[in-house]
């Protein structure tokens, strides 16, 4: 059973400080990897979606991913030297079975002349993602951890880049994501031309289907994701699905740090350039086949 009261060494060390006062007003705090299984219980009691931690190393970030949470970064305003890992567990998670992606009427037109590639230009794609948002949760320590997890998987978590370019090799859209077992999770993306982002997602759905991805974790709810055919799953149900279990145990029965990792297949995203029009046609065909079957 989970303990009725959670004690954080880190929060205890911050009591009486300005940082501690800020944290206490905004979110609960955990100390490290061993506390990650407690996050759903903590958030259920707290009513939020975030826990904070002062560890941003690759091991902690990978463990966050392995447990089914999203790793985010925070630089506290007024405390430039304080960087925190935000462990996000959505109350409702957006997911999509790759073969169920909706291919809109204009996607084929937008796809003309475009190509997609996985893991070809990680640094360029990461920089483009970071520069696309004013709310920069991809802070330098987190980016560094993700770069290391791209160069070499940590704890079974592989970080990927996806890019879409035109005939002139201009970068038009892309994203950073990660895979663990047979699930792919999108972290953040960007687009620089109308329709390019949709093409990237539809083409990526075809690649994920080809790679044997069980489902695509799209994170927070957004209209464009729902238009692509995504569905919403409650937190506890998502965690059961992410861990590959068909029946939903109670929280007290949830496995610990490693037993549910055994035997999970590891996907390999195809590398090298692929033509977006062909992948869009494949995605549309898979969608029709699903309905026929």
C-alpha positions as CSV (number, residue, x, y, z in Angstrom):
1,X,0.0,0.0,0.0
2,X,1.1,3.5,-0.6
3,X,2.0,5.5,2.5
4,X,-0.8,7.8,3.7
5,X,1.6,10.7,3.9
6,X,4.4,11.3,1.5
7,X,7.7,12.8,2.9
8,X,10.1,14.6,0.5
9,X,13.7,15.1,1.6
10,X,14.1,17.8,-1.0
11,X,11.0,19.7,0.2
12,X,12.2,19.4,3.8
13,X,15.5,21.0,2.7
14,X,13.7,23.9,1.2
15,X,11.4,24.7,4.1
16,X,11.8,28.4,5.1
17,X,13.3,29.4,1.8
18,X,11.8,31.5,-1.0
19,X,12.1,28.5,-3.4
20,X,10.3,26.3,-0.9
21,X,7.5,28.9,-0.5
22,X,7.0,29.0,-4.3
23,X,7.0,25.3,-4.7
24,X,4.6,24.7,-1.8
25,X,2.1,27.0,-3.5
26,X,2.3,25.3,-6.9
27,X,3.1,21.5,-6.8
28,X,4.2,18.6,-4.7
29,X,7.9,17.5,-4.7
30,X,9.5,14.1,-5.1
31,X,13.1,13.2,-4.5
32,X,14.0,10.8,-7.3
33,X,13.5,7.6,-9.2
34,X,12.2,5.6,-6.3
35,X,9.4,8.0,-5.8
36,X,8.0,7.8,-9.3
37,X,5.5,5.0,-8.7
38,X,3.9,7.2,-6.0
39,X,3.1,10.0,-8.5
40,X,-0.5,9.0,-9.3
41,X,-1.4,8.7,-5.6
42,X,0.3,12.1,-4.9
43,X,-1.5,13.8,-7.8
44,X,-4.8,12.2,-7.0
45,X,-4.6,13.7,-3.5
46,X,-3.2,17.0,-4.7
47,X,-5.6,17.4,-7.7
48,X,-2.9,18.5,-10.1
49,X,-0.9,17.1,-12.9
50,X,2.7,17.9,-11.9
51,X,5.3,16.9,-9.4
52,X,8.7,18.6,-9.2
53,X,12.1,17.2,-8.7
54,X,15.6,18.7,-8.7
55,X,17.1,15.9,-10.8
56,X,17.4,16.5,-14.6
57,X,20.0,13.8,-15.3
58,X,19.3,11.2,-18.1
59,X,18.6,8.4,-15.6
60,X,15.8,10.4,-13.9
61,X,14.4,11.7,-17.2
62,X,14.4,8.2,-18.7
63,X,12.8,6.8,-15.5
64,X,10.1,9.4,-15.8
65,X,9.3,8.3,-19.4
66,X,9.4,4.6,-18.4
67,X,6.8,5.2,-15.8
68,X,4.4,6.7,-18.3
69,X,4.9,10.4,-17.4
70,X,6.1,13.3,-19.5
71,X,9.4,15.0,-18.5
72,X,9.3,18.8,-18.7
73,X,11.7,21.5,-17.4
74,X,11.2,24.6,-15.3
75,X,13.5,27.5,-14.6
76,X,12.0,29.4,-11.7
77,X,11.5,33.1,-12.3
78,X,13.7,35.0,-10.0
79,X,15.9,31.9,-9.4
80,X,17.9,31.5,-12.6
81,X,20.2,28.9,-11.1
82,X,17.3,26.7,-10.1
83,X,16.2,24.2,-12.7
84,X,13.5,21.6,-11.9
85,X,12.2,18.5,-13.6
86,X,8.4,18.6,-13.9
87,X,7.0,15.1,-13.9
88,X,3.7,15.5,-15.7
89,X,0.9,12.9,-15.5
90,X,-2.1,14.1,-17.3
91,X,-5.5,13.7,-15.8
92,X,-6.6,12.8,-19.4
93,X,-4.0,11.6,-22.0
94,X,-4.4,11.9,-25.7
95,X,-3.6,8.7,-27.6
96,X,-3.9,7.4,-31.2
97,X,-3.6,4.0,-32.8
98,X,-1.4,4.7,-35.8
99,X,-3.7,2.8,-38.2
100,X,-6.6,5.0,-37.1
101,X,-5.1,8.3,-38.1
102,X,-7.6,10.5,-40.0
103,X,-6.3,11.7,-43.4
104,X,-8.0,15.0,-44.2
105,X,-9.0,16.0,-47.7
106,X,-6.1,18.5,-48.1
107,X,-3.3,16.4,-46.7
108,X,-2.3,14.7,-50.0
109,X,-2.0,18.2,-51.6
110,X,0.1,19.5,-48.8
111,X,2.3,16.4,-49.0
112,X,3.5,17.0,-52.6
113,X,7.2,17.3,-52.8
114,X,7.8,16.6,-49.1
115,X,10.0,14.0,-47.5
116,X,10.3,12.7,-44.0
117,X,13.2,11.3,-42.0
118,X,13.7,10.0,-38.5
119,X,16.8,10.6,-36.4
120,X,18.7,12.4,-39.2
121,X,19.2,16.0,-37.8
122,X,18.5,15.8,-34.1
123,X,20.3,19.0,-33.1
124,X,18.7,21.1,-35.8
125,X,15.2,19.7,-35.0
126,X,15.7,20.3,-31.3
127,X,16.8,23.9,-31.9
128,X,13.8,24.5,-34.1
129,X,11.4,23.1,-31.5
130,X,12.9,25.2,-28.7
131,X,12.8,28.4,-30.8
132,X,9.2,27.8,-31.8
133,X,7.8,28.5,-28.3
134,X,7.9,31.4,-25.9
135,X,7.1,29.1,-23.0
136,X,10.4,27.3,-23.0
137,X,10.0,24.2,-20.9
138,X,12.8,22.6,-22.9
139,X,15.4,24.2,-20.6
140,X,19.1,23.5,-21.2
141,X,19.6,20.7,-18.6
142,X,16.6,18.8,-20.0
143,X,17.8,19.3,-23.6
144,X,21.2,18.0,-22.6
145,X,19.6,14.9,-21.0
146,X,17.5,14.3,-24.1
147,X,20.5,14.7,-26.4
148,X,22.3,12.0,-24.4
149,X,19.3,9.7,-24.6
150,X,19.2,10.2,-28.4
151,X,22.9,9.3,-28.7
152,X,22.4,6.2,-26.5
153,X,19.2,4.8,-25.1
154,X,18.9,5.0,-21.3
155,X,16.9,2.4,-19.5
156,X,15.2,1.3,-22.7
157,X,14.1,4.8,-23.6
158,X,15.1,6.1,-27.0
159,X,14.8,9.8,-27.9
160,X,14.0,10.5,-31.6
161,X,13.8,13.4,-34.0
162,X,11.4,13.6,-37.0
163,X,11.9,16.1,-39.8
164,X,10.0,17.1,-42.9
165,X,11.7,18.9,-45.8
166,X,10.9,20.1,-49.3
167,X,12.9,19.6,-52.5
168,X,15.2,22.5,-51.5
169,X,16.0,20.6,-48.2
170,X,14.2,23.4,-46.2
171,X,13.1,22.2,-42.8
172,X,9.3,22.7,-42.7
173,X,8.1,20.7,-39.8
174,X,9.4,18.2,-37.1
175,X,9.2,17.0,-33.6
176,X,11.1,15.4,-30.7
177,X,9.7,12.3,-29.2
178,X,10.7,9.1,-27.5
179,X,9.9,5.4,-27.6
180,X,9.8,2.8,-24.8
181,X,8.7,-0.7,-25.5
182,X,6.1,-0.6,-28.2
183,X,4.8,2.9,-27.5
184,X,5.9,6.1,-29.1
185,X,5.4,9.5,-27.3
186,X,5.5,12.9,-28.9
187,X,7.2,15.6,-26.7
188,X,7.0,18.7,-28.8
189,X,6.9,19.8,-32.5
190,X,6.8,22.7,-34.8
191,X,5.8,23.7,-38.4
192,X,6.9,26.5,-40.6
193,X,4.5,26.1,-43.5
194,X,0.7,25.7,-43.6
195,X,-0.2,22.0,-43.7
196,X,3.4,20.8,-43.1
197,X,2.7,19.8,-39.5
198,X,-0.3,17.8,-40.5
199,X,1.7,16.0,-43.2
200,X,4.4,15.2,-40.7
201,X,1.9,13.7,-38.3
202,X,0.1,11.6,-40.9
203,X,3.3,10.4,-42.5
204,X,4.8,9.6,-39.0
205,X,1.6,7.6,-38.2
206,X,2.4,5.4,-41.2
207,X,6.0,4.9,-40.1
208,X,4.8,4.1,-36.5
209,X,2.4,1.6,-37.9
210,X,5.2,0.1,-40.0
211,X,7.4,-0.1,-36.9
212,X,4.8,-2.1,-34.8
213,X,3.9,0.7,-32.4
214,X,0.9,-0.3,-30.3
215,X,-0.3,3.2,-29.7
216,X,0.9,6.8,-30.1
217,X,1.0,8.9,-26.9
218,X,0.2,12.5,-27.9
219,X,0.2,14.0,-24.4
220,X,-2.2,16.8,-23.6
221,X,-5.5,17.3,-25.3
222,X,-5.5,19.6,-28.4
223,X,-8.1,20.1,-31.2
224,X,-5.7,19.2,-34.0
225,X,-4.9,15.9,-32.3
226,X,-8.6,15.1,-31.9
227,X,-9.1,16.0,-35.6
228,X,-6.4,13.4,-36.5
229,X,-8.5,10.7,-34.7
230,X,-7.0,10.7,-31.2
231,X,-9.0,9.7,-28.1
232,X,-8.8,10.7,-24.5
233,X,-7.9,8.2,-21.7
234,X,-8.1,8.8,-18.0
235,X,-4.8,8.8,-16.1
236,X,-5.1,5.4,-14.4
237,X,-6.3,3.7,-17.5
238,X,-3.5,5.2,-19.5
239,X,-0.9,4.0,-17.1
240,X,-2.3,0.5,-17.3
241,X,-2.2,0.7,-21.1
242,X,1.3,2.1,-21.2
243,X,2.6,-0.7,-19.1
244,X,1.0,-3.2,-21.4
245,X,-1.6,-4.7,-19.1
246,X,-5.0,-5.5,-20.4
247,X,-6.9,-5.4,-17.1
248,X,-6.7,-2.5,-14.7
249,X,-5.4,-3.3,-11.3
250,X,-6.0,-1.1,-8.3
251,X,-3.3,1.4,-7.4
252,X,-2.1,-0.8,-4.5
253,X,-1.4,-3.6,-7.0
254,X,0.6,-1.6,-9.4
255,X,4.0,-3.1,-10.0
256,X,7.2,-1.5,-8.9
257,X,10.2,-0.2,-10.8
258,X,11.1,-3.0,-13.1
259,X,8.8,-6.1,-13.2
260,X,6.4,-4.7,-15.7
261,X,9.3,-3.9,-18.1
262,X,10.1,-7.5,-18.8
263,X,9.5,-8.9,-22.2
264,X,8.3,-5.6,-23.8
265,X,9.4,-5.3,-27.4
266,X,11.5,-2.4,-28.5
267,X,10.4,-0.5,-31.7
268,X,12.9,0.7,-34.2
269,X,11.9,3.7,-36.3
270,X,12.9,3.5,-39.9
271,X,15.8,5.8,-40.9
272,X,16.6,7.4,-44.2
273,X,14.3,9.6,-46.4
274,X,10.8,8.5,-47.2
275,X,8.4,10.2,-49.6
276,X,5.4,11.8,-47.7
277,X,2.8,11.4,-50.5
278,X,3.4,7.6,-50.4
279,X,3.1,7.5,-46.7
280,X,0.0,9.6,-46.7
281,X,-1.6,7.1,-49.2
282,X,-0.5,4.2,-46.9
283,X,-2.1,5.9,-43.9
284,X,-5.3,6.4,-45.8
285,X,-5.3,2.8,-47.0
286,X,-4.7,1.5,-43.5
287,X,-7.6,3.5,-42.2
288,X,-9.9,2.1,-44.9
289,X,-8.7,-1.4,-44.2
290,X,-9.5,-1.0,-40.4
291,X,-13.0,-0.1,-41.2
292,X,-13.5,-2.9,-43.7
293,X,-12.1,-5.5,-41.2
